[in-house]
Amino acid sequence: MLVHSGPMVGTAVRVEKLTKVYGVGSAPVTALDSVDAAFGRGTFTAVMGPSGSGKSTLLQTAAGLDRPSSGQVFIGDTDLTRMSETKLTELRRTRVGFVFQAFNLIGALTVEENIVLPLRLSGAPADRAWLAQVVDRVGLGDRLRHRPAALSGGQQQRVAIARALATRPEVIFCDEPTGALDSRTAADVLTLLRAVVDEQGQTVVMVTHDPVAASYADRVMVLADGRVVADMPQPGAARIAEHLASLDRRAAR
Amino acid sequence: MIVLAAKLLRHRAGPAVATLIALAVGVLILVAMGTLVESGLRFQPEPRLFRSADLVVAHREISQTSKDFTGDTETTTAALADGTVDGKLVARIRQVPGVATVAGDDRVIVDSPAAVGHGWGVFAFTGRSIAEGSAPQTADEVVADVRLRAAPGDQLGLTIGGIRKSYRVSGTADTGAAQVFFTDAQAARLSAHPGRFDTIGLSTRPGADGGAVTEAIRRIASDAGVTAYSAGQRGHAEQSAGLNARSLLIEAGSAFGGYVVLLIVFVVAGTIGLSVRHRRRDLALLRAVAATPGQLRRMLMAETMLLSLVAAILGVPTGLLAARWVHGELIDRGFIPAGFPLAAGGLAGLAAVGVAVLVAVLAALIAGRRVTRIKPVEALGEIAVEPSRSGPIRLGFGLVTLIGAGAAGGFAATMSAATAALASAVGMLYLFVLAVSLLAPWINAFAARLLAPPLSRLWRASGYLAAKNLRANAQGMATVLTALVLSVGFGGSVWFLQDNLERQTMTQSRAGTLADRVVVPIGGDAAAEIRGLGGVRAATGVRHTSVVVTSFEGVQAVGAQAVDPAALSTTMDLDVTDGSLDKLGDGTVAVSVMQASTSGWQVGDQAELWLSDGTPANLTVVALYRRGLGFGDVTLAKSTVAGHLARDADDEVLVRTGPGADAALGAWTTAHPGSTVIDAGTRDQQIGADLALGAWLNKLLIGVMVGYAALAAATTMVMAALARRRELALLQLVGVTRRQIGRMVNAEQAGLLGTAVLIGAAIAALTLGSIVRALTGSPIPYVPPLGWVAVLGGVTLLALATTIWPVRRLLRIPPIDNIGIKE
């Protein structure tokens, strides 16, 4: 067997010197300032930081939803930076899954139709057995014919996770997936994400500001002013909160 | 993709319904208009008189080929009211080898009973045979068509040129129309144009070389300046009301068809664009999750195709019904003859559906550009809004168009040639409307900024919010502004132009008619007889005709009157500005100021024109007058047209009476059955009624276009209003009272619609002013009081029905129920 050409075998997502500058002219805002990061396969990373730290921008550029000003993004071995919009979309629908904070689902489609939407758009045949397993895992077997409007917030997020899993992506990006949920429902959803990593070996990158949510991850990466200021194994909710608070104090000074 | 599109459509029905309405009504209009045009195109005038003739020679139009500015040759034609051909052609045609029989048609108009007379020589060409009896042998015998209900041996009284004479019916025949056949000699004697024939028909000898004969006859005809019609076109050579109806339908359809298509493109593109705007988050989510820009575009296309199919199903049958209704109305109002066939509309339906689908696809392509610009990142945001910037290209085009409109307006205001001023004014109208549609977002934003202080002062918090909303929605409400400006500007111009023309014509006719009685005689030189009656101070016989004149646009038929020049100033005041009517007589002509400027004539110039039978005439211009609308643009002496009209009879006699005249006139009409006396006021009313009738078609067409544009504005506004439930609920929750919200919405409507009406009215006023100035010299257009009410009332009703009532309904729901709704 040939040695893999990629620099880090077992990396799902990698960004190199990633820079994103918003606005042009007199007052450009640097949201990401030459960030290097890698997310290993089968890991669950929480990306944290105060508002404006660049955590959402990191997620959007890493997921191919937005283009960086400079630097490179790799999903597996694929360099996203030179891809056309159509190629990017095709990559997103087969190799990347998304869970957003809210408005995750198309109201016109049933739960089942929402879950298979990426497959339908790519024209790929659905793997029935896998889908059944996914639906079973997220616990929505009895709601497949319902429309999103009939579901609770937590259930809607489960549908979004099921949709993300449907194509067996290399990585699932979550942007504040529990931001609109109460703590009990949030715990359900986070447990589900944890299980997806542990049982299916999925890779999850989750942006959150909630230390409790972050405590479900293996690793916590903290951003401030567009740079990575901390990158550590998940130390527990209390330590995370402490760390974030110290960041705030520093910013206030 | 189709299934997905259908599902998305069903869920977001609002915008889809708006597009569907726009498309279905568009199809309806196109089908109706198309069916009428198709009826015109399919109409083949059936030759009645020359059914079995091989060739027919006639003079039906004047055509002239000229070079325009660019050096291209351009041919214009003008129809002749009663064109004739020289009688000498018959002899020349007879000498052509291969010609079997030739006959010229004298075409005698019988006033009572209404019929047309011919010489016996053309009877053979009808291809009919005598049903009963025999051919006319003597001058007082006729063969009558069965429609005249006479039997051989009966006496038939015919009034021709005011003289009633009794004829013995020698035979009867079914010739397809009310016709009588005299002996050739008698027909020639009765003819209003001795020595000239209405048409000449001929048949070729069996075995003769048809091509060679046709060629020879063509040459003879073109040498004489007339036309030879072959077997297939014979119907076009015979005078027929059907032919006029045919060109009316085709002209009306093609003149308005183009604008209607443009309007539909604009409206449908607007509604589809709006539906994209309203679904921005859904589309962004689709983009984020899995859909390529191409897939979204295809989805939009599938959606639009689906909608246009449904629109076709709804629009085609209703369009056919509408066509049938208009057809009936046109017959009732005398625009087309009864029995003019209405096409089944299959072709028109197909074409309309094709156009609608094409338009929808075009609109979807335009909207597709918007879709491509949606970033998938927008799915993550709290609110998905379209960036409110519009391209600098649009701004540039808008400004250039505006400058163009200004220039056209300048031309229209300064041009002395009336037709050139008219053309500039119409060009200005279109350019202004186009400029407004391009600049609409900026106009809205500017108006919002301008209106902010007065609105805040007038309605305080509500006004402040309204101004902010107007500013924020400047882009979204661009469609509404454009549609309303189009309705008011376009509708105001064209609709009120009709009113102005009617009013001006009436005013001129009333002011210029000095006579107090009008006799409508049944023919003959009635004026001479009436002049001799006791108490009559003056009597002027008037014959209404037309002449063909040349102008920079080519040849053109204009209305003319032929009058007795003697004592003209007692019965008619044409408001002469230059020269004098005293010299009106043989070889001279008086023309309206407008016609003079169009044709470039001045007093003393030689005017080259064609009389209504196609005879060229070179006349000296002796006077210019202002009242061209009321009396016709050209005034000739009766002697000039003598022998050139289809019927030798006065159409009306204007009488200035003195004491005792009424009794004498009464006695005269009793002695001349069929003639009537009316007073001048009654005649004015009749003219007014005729004008209103003539304006009906124009008003119908313009009404349809304005209505369609208003419909577009309405659907857009309803959609926009219903999309605001979340915003309104939020306002209520932060403490804005319902009353304040209601006032806010009213203030917004006042701002938006006020701006639209103001701009539309300004455009209409400019256009109307230019046209009216060109036609009458006075720059102040007349707008009937009811017109103001209709415009302002219509707009107010639109605001009420499309925004204020829907919002009021929304406000009745407790705000907390609405705040949860995701957009």
Chai-1 contact restraints between the chains, C-beta under 6 A:
chainA,res_idxA,chainB,res_idxB,connection_type,confidence,min_distance_angstrom,max_distance_angstrom,comment,restraint_id
A,Q60,B,V377,contact,1.0,0.0,6.0,A-B,restraint_1
A,L65,B,A288,contact,1.0,0.0,6.0,A-B,restraint_2
A,L65,B,P376,contact,1.0,0.0,6.0,A-B,restraint_3
A,L65,B,V377,contact,1.0,0.0,6.0,A-B,restraint_4
A,D66,B,V377,contact,1.0,0.0,6.0,A-B,restraint_5
A,E85,B,P293,contact,1.0,0.0,6.0,A-B,restraint_6
A,T86,B,T292,contact,1.0,0.0,6.0,A-B,restraint_7
A,T89,B,T292,contact,1.0,0.0,6.0,A-B,restraint_8
A,R93,B,A290,contact,1.0,0.0,6.0,A-B,restraint_9
A,F100,B,L380,contact,1.0,0.0,6.0,A-B,restraint_10
A,F103,B,R281,contact,1.0,0.0,6.0,A-B,restraint_11
A,I106,B,D282,contact,1.0,0.0,6.0,A-B,restraint_12
A,G107,B,H11,contact,1.0,0.0,6.0,A-B,restraint_13
A,A108,B,K7,contact,1.0,0.0,6.0,A-B,restraint_14
A,A108,B,L8,contact,1.0,0.0,6.0,A-B,restraint_15
A,A108,B,H11,contact,1.0,0.0,6.0,A-B,restraint_16
A,P118,B,V289,contact,1.0,0.0,6.0,A-B,restraint_17
A,P118,B,A290,contact,1.0,0.0,6.0,A-B,restraint_18
A,L121,B,A290,contact,1.0,0.0,6.0,A-B,restraint_19
A,L121,B,A291,contact,1.0,0.0,6.0,A-B,restraint_20
A,D175,B,L380,contact,1.0,0.0,6.0,A-B,restraint_21
